[in-house]
Amino acid sequence: MKQFDYVRPATVTEAVAAAAQPGAVYLAAGTNLLDLMKGGVSRPDRLVDVTHLGGLDQIETLADGSLRIGALVSNADLAHDADFAKSYPAVAEALLSGASAQLRNAATVGGNLLQRTRCAYFYDTASRCNKREAGTGCDAREGENRTHSVLGWSESCIATHPSDFCVPLVALDAVIEIEGKHGRREIALDELHRLPGNTPERDAALEPGDLIVAVRLPPSARGFAAHARYLKVRERTSYAFAVVSAASALRIENGKIAEARLALGGVAAKPWRARAAEDVLRGVAPTADAFQEAAWRALTDAKPSGDNAFKIELARRIVVRALTLAAAGTPARIPALPASPFASTSGAIHA
Amino acid sequence: MNHSISLTVNGARRDFVLDDPRVTLLDLLRERLHLTGTKKGCDRGQCGACTILVDGKRINSCLALAISHDGADILTIEGVARGDQLHPVQAAFIAHDGFQCGFCTPGQIMSAIGMMREAQAGNDPERIRECMSGNLCRCGAYAGIVDAVLEAQAGTDEANQRRSA
């Protein structure tokens, strides 16, 4: 691991100033960053440790009914917060389907959003990778790429964003609060992660020094609690990244879908909100035909980036099944195998 | 630049001067305190052999910088027995052959202790397997590990019932 300077700022303002310097990065739990540093993938000159900053580890309900989650809340504490899991069950299920219990205990909300791709060529410093080193090329393009992107990719980069947490969050219109050199601002989570285009080295729409201080769920996000699921197909049932995942949330009134939310994971460089699919579900009965139509709409623009055409059909089936599970109703307790298609839970059917 | 930190390790306060900020909790425990029960398997957060409790919660010590954990309360495998009396999870691992080569065992035991404190799995074998998925056992002693955790959990449930009765 390359040598680095370590600084521990006392305030958010000090942190932003320290991290705005070239070569500086924030350190939260470090569960992704340290792994990248040990492999020589990330080589920062300075770590700005934000774990001791006060006031960033709270979960609070705001006056307007929004929920504000501090960036330093751990993935486990959020998922196991009983009120949170009851109000936003798909988010809790997504969190519990990710990583291992040890990693979830350490990993933070802000860190989860900013974790890097798990593309093997990004991790292998002997390979060419435009995300790791701009302009060097992409060895994934002609390499082992069965798990890579089928939406929003470019010739420069076909990597996916690995977060489960972000998938239901983006479906529920989450907003992130950012402290930067010019003060505080907020953006939709959907605008945080960038598609690669010609600049895959930039994962996120953040400037040097920008610190995510909170994630906010708007009041409307609670309205889906009765019909919300996260479904994730992976190479093994636990402790693996998504090959394809989907978060689905429905508001059902008088037997009709009043509002639908749908986002896909493992298919693009960002959590993929499927608004066209949501549109066709509005005002119709929650039937298999409607869900099939939504699945076709969600994947209209998909195309293989290599040996991964199967992911398009898989994604359609995951969408149908996630919507079917959501329509059947949120289970009283998160299943023993969170988000698994192999879970023996009520309502699990094959699409 | 040197950095001073203090930790509570298995109940005793320890002060350290770190001349390099790259030291992980795992390396600090093994190389500075010679507490080699905590194992370095993959050193990348994938195998769970380095699992310890920090402030009561199980984490991978290989992915935790010591310098960032100033003031933390740490429990390792060396601190779970009371003298010659094994921790109930240790005793259950022996009773149920929850290991073969033993390399992953300290991490498995610390993870099981952390999991029981989290109280999410109860006595459901499927939930125990899921909640222990961060600990790999290449000998494949998983069946014995799950049985050991079930027995330790049953003992805890019984003790709680006695206390509340």
Interface residues (C-beta under 8 A of the other chain):
Chain A: M1 Q3 F4 D5 Y6 R8 L27 A29 G30 T31 L34 D35 K38 G39 L47 D49 T51 A76 H80 A99 S100 A101 Q102 L103 N105 A106 S238 Y239 A336 L337 P338
Chain B: M1 H3 D20 P21 R22 T24 D43 R44 G45 G48 T51 K57 R58 I59 N60 C62 L63 A64 L65 I67 S68 S111 G114 M115 E118 Q120 D124 E126 R127 R129 E130 C131 M132 S133 G134 N135
